[in-house]
Amino acid sequence: MKKIAFLFCTGLILYSCATVPLTGRSQLALVPSEEIQPMVDQQYDEVLKEKKVVTNTADGQKILNVGNRMAKAVESYLASQGYQELADSFEWEFNLLQSEDVNAWCMPGGKVAFYTGIMPLTQSETGIAVVMGHEIAHAVASHSRERMSNGMLANMGVSVLSTAIGQNPTLTQAIFLQSVGMGSELGMLSFSRKHELEADEMGLTFMAIAGYDPREAPIFWKRMLDKENGQAPPEFLSTHPASQTRIDKLNKHMPKALTFYEGQ
């Protein structure tokens, strides 16, 4: 009986796999994106109510300009690579929120938020594009869906969202918040770093195809490294890779990104 259950679970996992665009990495996709999206929309709306939206400012307009330009380029690129359905699934929204936090994020479906605290580090629209490309990449790669699929399977042993909500709505909500980057748990840190580096790689390509110089990406992360000034936590206790690690990886992927940029 245990063997049958094991084979069933193995088959379910193999059947419920997807491929990340650009990188080709196989990922778990037990939860359909359309089931997560209503939770995303509700959470995004709550954030907009909690924090002051300052999109109607000079910086706010820069966020809109860069976001719309990159969204258009990414959709066109995805369609050219055979991902038309994915390209059509995005309902982009870009907002600048008043907060001293040095942060930005993108929820599934293209719900993007930048905090005013990160704007001094971006310095220009190209700097914004570095961050924007990275955050958009999380949505394109369906990292939240993958995190939620793994979280539900590991913590609850279920693969159906409605079942998870029925069994333990509190835990399901916690897994959801972690999956969209709004929670933390030491057991998920390594998994998150993998996603961060993949988003760096994809974001480098996205900013390049939108006409932004990808060579600005390592420069941005050098500014971030200087700001940390030795105050960042050890990498194994951080949900993000160390800035120097990101810089090294970005330089490794730079030749490929430059072919897109120079081909504009």
DAQUI-V348201 format. One record per residue. N is the residue number from 1. OMEGA is omega in whole degrees, -180 to 180 (999 if undefined). Layout:
n->N omega->OMEGA
n->N omega->OMEGA
This chain:
n->1 omega->179
n->2 omega->-180
n->3 omega->179
n->4 omega->179
n->5 omega->180
n->6 omega->180
n->7 omega->179
n->8 omega->-179
n->9 omega->178
n->10 omega->179
n->11 omega->179
n->12 omega->-179
n->13 omega->180
n->14 omega->-180
n->15 omega->-174
n->16 omega->178
n->17 omega->177
n->18 omega->179
n->19 omega->179
n->20 omega->177
n->21 omega->179
n->22 omega->-175
n->23 omega->180
n->24 omega->-180
n->25 omega->177
n->26 omega->-178
n->27 omega->177
n->28 omega->-178
n->29 omega->-179
n->30 omega->-175
n->31 omega->178
n->32 omega->-179
n->33 omega->-177
n->34 omega->176
n->35 omega->180
n->36 omega->-170
n->37 omega->178
n->38 omega->177
n->39 omega->178
n->40 omega->-178
n->41 omega->179
n->42 omega->-179
n->43 omega->-180
n->44 omega->178
n->45 omega->179
n->46 omega->178
n->47 omega->-180
n->48 omega->177
n->49 omega->-176
n->50 omega->-176
n->51 omega->-180
n->52 omega->177
n->53 omega->-178
n->54 omega->-179
n->55 omega->-179
n->56 omega->175
n->57 omega->179
n->58 omega->178
n->59 omega->179
n->60 omega->178
n->61 omega->176
n->62 omega->178
n->63 omega->179
n->64 omega->-177
n->65 omega->-180
n->66 omega->-179
n->67 omega->-179
n->68 omega->179
n->69 omega->-179
n->70 omega->179
n->71 omega->179
n->72 omega->-180
n->73 omega->-179
n->74 omega->178
n->75 omega->180
n->76 omega->-180
n->77 omega->180
n->78 omega->179
n->79 omega->-179
n->80 omega->-179
n->81 omega->177
n->82 omega->-180
n->83 omega->-178
n->84 omega->-179
n->85 omega->178
n->86 omega->180
n->87 omega->-178
n->88 omega->-174
n->89 omega->-175
n->90 omega->171
n->91 omega->-170
n->92 omega->174
n->93 omega->-176
n->94 omega->-179
n->95 omega->171
n->96 omega->-176
n->97 omega->-180
n->98 omega->178
n->99 omega->178
n->100 omega->180
n->101 omega->176
n->102 omega->-170
n->103 omega->172
n->104 omega->179
n->105 omega->177
n->106 omega->177
n->107 omega->176
n->108 omega->179
n->109 omega->176
n->110 omega->179
n->111 omega->-171
n->112 omega->174
n->113 omega->170
n->114 omega->174
n->115 omega->-178
n->116 omega->-180
n->117 omega->-179
n->118 omega->-174
n->119 omega->178
n->120 omega->-180
n->121 omega->-179
n->122 omega->174
n->123 omega->-177
n->124 omega->177
n->125 omega->176
n->126 omega->176
n->127 omega->175
n->128 omega->-179
n->129 omega->177
n->130 omega->-179
n->131 omega->-179
n->132 omega->180
n->133 omega->178
n->134 omega->-177
n->135 omega->177
n->136 omega->-179
n->137 omega->177
n->138 omega->-179
n->139 omega->-180
n->140 omega->-179
n->141 omega->-180
n->142 omega->180
n->143 omega->180
n->144 omega->178
n->145 omega->180
n->146 omega->179
n->147 omega->-178
n->148 omega->178
n->149 omega->179
n->150 omega->-179
n->151 omega->180
n->152 omega->-178
n->153 omega->-177
n->154 omega->-173
n->155 omega->-174
n->156 omega->-180
n->157 omega->180
n->158 omega->-178
n->159 omega->-179
n->160 omega->-174
n->161 omega->-179
n->162 omega->177
n->163 omega->180
n->164 omega->180
n->165 omega->180
n->166 omega->-178
n->167 omega->-175
n->168 omega->-177
n->169 omega->-179
n->170 omega->180
n->171 omega->179
n->172 omega->178
n->173 omega->179
n->174 omega->178
n->175 omega->178
n->176 omega->-179
n->177 omega->175
n->178 omega->-176
n->179 omega->179
n->180 omega->174
n->181 omega->-178
n->182 omega->176
n->183 omega->180
n->184 omega->178
n->185 omega->-173
n->186 omega->-178
n->187 omega->-178
n->188 omega->-172
n->189 omega->-180
n->190 omega->179
n->191 omega->-180
n->192 omega->180
n->193 omega->177
n->194 omega->178
n->195 omega->-179
n->196 omega->-179
n->197 omega->176
n->198 omega->178
n->199 omega->175
n->200 omega->-179
n->201 omega->-179
n->202 omega->-179
n->203 omega->177
n->204 omega->177
n->205 omega->-177
n->206 omega->-180
n->207 omega->180
n->208 omega->-179
n->209 omega->176
n->210 omega->176
n->211 omega->177
n->212 omega->-176
n->213 omega->-178
n->214 omega->179
n->215 omega->176
n->216 omega->-177
n->217 omega->178
n->218 omega->179
n->219 omega->176
n->220 omega->-177
n->221 omega->173
n->222 omega->176
n->223 omega->178
n->224 omega->179
n->225 omega->179
n->226 omega->179
n->227 omega->179
n->228 omega->174
n->229 omega->178
n->230 omega->-176
n->231 omega->-179
n->232 omega->178
n->233 omega->176
n->234 omega->-174
n->235 omega->-178
n->236 omega->177
n->237 omega->-179
n->238 omega->177
n->239 omega->179
n->240 omega->176
n->241 omega->174
n->242 omega->-176
n->243 omega->180
n->244 omega->176
n->245 omega->-180
n->246 omega->-179
n->247 omega->-180
n->248 omega->-179
n->249 omega->179
n->250 omega->178
n->251 omega->177
n->252 omega->-178
n->253 omega->-174
n->254 omega->-179
n->255 omega->179
n->256 omega->-179
n->257 omega->-179
n->258 omega->176
n->259 omega->176
n->260 omega->-177
n->261 omega->-177
n->262 omega->179
n->263 omega->-178
n->264 omega->999
